[in-house]
Amino acid sequence: MVCFFMLSGRKTTLVYQANTIPKEVELWYTTHFYKFQDEVNTLADLANKSTSVNDYDALRTQIKKTRLIYKNIEFIFDYYQTPYNGTYINGAPLPKISEYFEADQVIAPCGLQALDEAVFEVESIENLNHIKDLVTSLKTRVDFITKTHLPIQLKSSQIIECIRSGMVRIFTLGVTGYDTPGSVNGIEESLQSMKSMEQAFMFFEHGMYAEAKPKFKQIKRLFKSGQKSA
């Protein structure tokens, strides 16, 4: 009874700390997604102004820049929009079946991989027109998905899953060169992807339980080690 009265008379204040990590990552992701859209728009303007084979170098430079910016967001975008990414944004440069499985709607190769391949093919006006078509299609798809995909809502556990799947993508498609069939720029893009995933992971550093800090530091070291290897 004495213990009961002592405990009932004591004021206990529980400090509630809201989990702000998902919102912070959402803002970070949205900012980088709009940067990617801006680079696609720049690429579209450049392609539309291109009139001769002398414009290939500028197109290659801009496509490289656009792809590197995309690597900042791909690990999250592909996690949430896997079919759309694989079909229209950064899938293999091969014909694909329509998402509605209609036999007469085969989707021609398109997206960033198709562009990476096209700009390193024979420098001709015919191929330049093909590049323009690919860029126009990419811009249309990016503008559409920006409107429907954003704003995005994340959970902490999903962010970690995004990073895990992003790592698998680096091992299977990045360093192997499969993602960059023309430029063979897979190592640089893989490094960009890893840096981006590290940035997202670093949002977990504040408010972490003490017992989790050793593991967190270990993962930080592994991120740095992986980047040095690239």
C-alpha positions in Angstrom: 0.0 0.0 0.0 2.8 2.4 0.8 4.4 1.7 -2.5 1.1 2.2 -4.3 0.6 5.7 -2.8 4.2 6.6 -3.4 4.0 5.7 -7.1 0.6 7.3 -7.5 1.8 10.6 -6.1 4.8 10.7 -8.3 4.5 12.6 -11.6 6.1 10.6 -14.4 6.6 12.5 -17.7 7.2 10.4 -20.8 9.1 12.3 -23.5 7.6 11.5 -26.9 9.9 12.1 -29.8 8.2 12.1 -33.2 9.9 10.2 -36.0 10.7 12.9 -38.5 13.0 10.8 -40.6 10.4 9.8 -43.2 9.4 13.4 -43.8 13.1 14.5 -44.1 13.8 11.8 -46.6 10.6 12.6 -48.5 11.7 16.3 -48.8 15.2 15.2 -49.9 13.8 12.8 -52.4 11.2 15.3 -53.9 13.9 17.9 -54.3 16.2 15.5 -56.2 13.2 14.3 -58.3 12.5 17.8 -59.5 16.2 18.2 -60.3 16.0 15.1 -62.5 12.9 16.5 -64.2 14.8 19.8 -64.9 17.7 17.8 -66.4 15.3 15.9 -68.7 13.8 19.2 -69.8 17.3 20.6 -70.5 18.0 17.4 -72.5 14.8 17.8 -74.5 15.6 21.5 -75.3 19.1 20.5 -76.4 17.8 17.6 -78.6 15.2 19.7 -80.3 17.8 22.3 -81.2 20.3 19.7 -82.6 20.5 19.7 -86.4 23.8 18.0 -87.2 26.2 15.3 -86.1 28.3 18.0 -84.5 25.7 18.1 -81.7 26.5 14.6 -80.5 29.1 15.6 -78.0 26.7 18.0 -76.3 24.0 15.4 -76.2 26.3 12.8 -74.7 27.4 15.2 -72.0 23.8 16.1 -71.1 22.6 12.5 -71.2 25.4 11.5 -68.9 24.5 14.4 -66.5 20.8 13.4 -66.6 21.6 9.8 -65.8 23.8 10.7 -62.9 21.1 13.0 -61.4 18.6 10.1 -61.8 20.9 7.8 -59.9 20.2 10.0 -56.8 16.6 8.9 -56.8 16.5 5.5 -58.5 16.8 3.4 -55.4 13.5 4.9 -54.1 11.8 5.4 -57.4 12.4 1.9 -58.6 11.2 0.5 -55.3 7.8 2.2 -55.6 7.4 2.4 -59.3 9.2 -0.8 -60.5 7.0 -1.5 -63.6 7.0 2.1 -64.7 10.8 2.5 -64.2 11.5 -0.8 -66.1 9.1 0.1 -69.0 9.6 3.8 -69.5 12.4 5.4 -67.5 15.5 3.1 -67.1 14.6 -0.4 -68.3 16.6 -2.5 -70.7 16.6 -1.2 -74.3 14.4 -4.0 -75.6 10.8 -4.1 -76.8 8.3 -4.7 -74.0 4.7 -5.9 -73.7 2.1 -3.3 -72.8 1.2 -3.3 -69.1 -2.3 -4.2 -70.2 -0.9 -7.3 -72.0 -2.5 -6.4 -75.3 -0.9 -8.3 -78.1 -0.9 -5.4 -80.5 0.7 -2.9 -78.0 4.4 -3.7 -77.9 6.4 -0.9 -76.4 9.5 0.0 -78.4 12.8 0.5 -76.5 12.8 3.7 -74.6 14.2 5.5 -71.6 17.6 6.3 -70.3 19.2 3.0 -71.2 18.0 3.3 -74.8 19.4 6.8 -74.9 22.7 5.8 -73.5 22.9 3.2 -76.3 21.7 5.5 -79.1 24.1 8.4 -78.5 27.1 6.1 -79.0 25.8 4.5 -82.2 26.7 5.8 -85.7 26.6 9.6 -85.8 24.0 10.3 -88.5 21.0 12.5 -89.0 18.7 9.4 -89.0 20.1 8.4 -85.6 19.8 12.0 -84.3 16.1 11.9 -85.2 15.8 8.7 -83.3 17.5 10.3 -80.3 15.0 13.2 -80.5 12.1 10.7 -80.4 13.5 8.9 -77.4 14.1 12.2 -75.5 10.5 13.4 -76.3 9.1 10.1 -75.0 11.2 10.3 -71.9 10.1 13.9 -71.1 6.5 12.9 -71.6 6.8 10.0 -69.2 8.8 11.9 -66.6 6.3 14.8 -66.6 3.4 12.4 -66.2 5.0 10.4 -63.3 6.1 13.5 -61.5 2.4 14.6 -61.3 1.2 11.2 -60.1 4.1 10.0 -58.0 4.7 13.1 -55.9 4.3 13.8 -53.1 5.4 10.4 -51.8 4.8 9.0 -48.3 7.6 6.9 -46.8 8.0 4.7 -43.7 11.4 4.2 -42.0 11.4 0.5 -42.7 10.6 1.1 -46.4 13.6 3.5 -46.7 15.9 0.8 -45.5 14.3 -1.6 -47.9 14.9 0.9 -50.7 18.5 1.1 -49.8 18.8 -2.7 -49.8 17.2 -3.1 -53.2 19.4 -0.2 -54.5 22.5 -2.1 -53.4 21.3 -5.2 -55.3 20.8 -3.0 -58.3 24.4 -1.8 -58.1 25.7 -5.3 -57.9 23.6 -6.7 -60.7 23.1 -3.9 -63.2 25.6 -1.1 -62.2 29.1 -2.4 -61.9 28.4 -5.0 -64.6 27.8 -2.3 -67.2 24.3 -3.7 -68.0 22.7 -0.4 -67.1 25.0 1.6 -69.4 25.1 -0.3 -72.7 26.6 2.6 -74.7 28.7 4.8 -72.5 29.9 1.9 -70.2 29.8 4.4 -67.4 28.5 1.9 -64.8 31.2 2.5 -62.2 30.7 6.3 -62.0 26.9 5.8 -61.9 27.2 3.1 -59.2 29.3 5.5 -57.1 26.7 8.2 -57.5 24.0 5.7 -56.4 26.0 4.7 -53.4 26.6 8.3 -52.3 22.9 9.0 -52.6 21.9 6.0 -50.5 24.4 7.0 -47.9 22.8 10.5 -47.7 19.4 8.9 -47.2 20.8 6.5 -44.5 22.4 9.4 -42.6 19.0 10.8 -41.8 18.7 7.9 -39.3 21.7 9.2 -37.2 19.8 11.5 -35.0 17.4 10.1 -32.3 19.0 6.6 -32.6 19.0 4.2 -29.6 22.3 3.9 -28.0 22.5 0.1 -28.6 22.1 0.7 -32.3 24.9 3.2 -32.7 27.8 0.7 -33.1 25.9 -1.0 -36.0 25.2 2.4 -37.5 28.9 3.4 -37.4 29.8 0.1 -39.0 27.4 0.7 -41.9 28.8 4.2 -42.3 32.3 2.7 -42.6 31.1 0.2 -45.2 29.6 3.0 -47.3 32.9 4.9 -47.3 34.8 1.7 -48.0 32.6 0.9 -51.0 33.0 4.4 -52.4 36.7 4.2 -52.2 36.7 0.9 -54.0 34.8 2.5 -56.9 
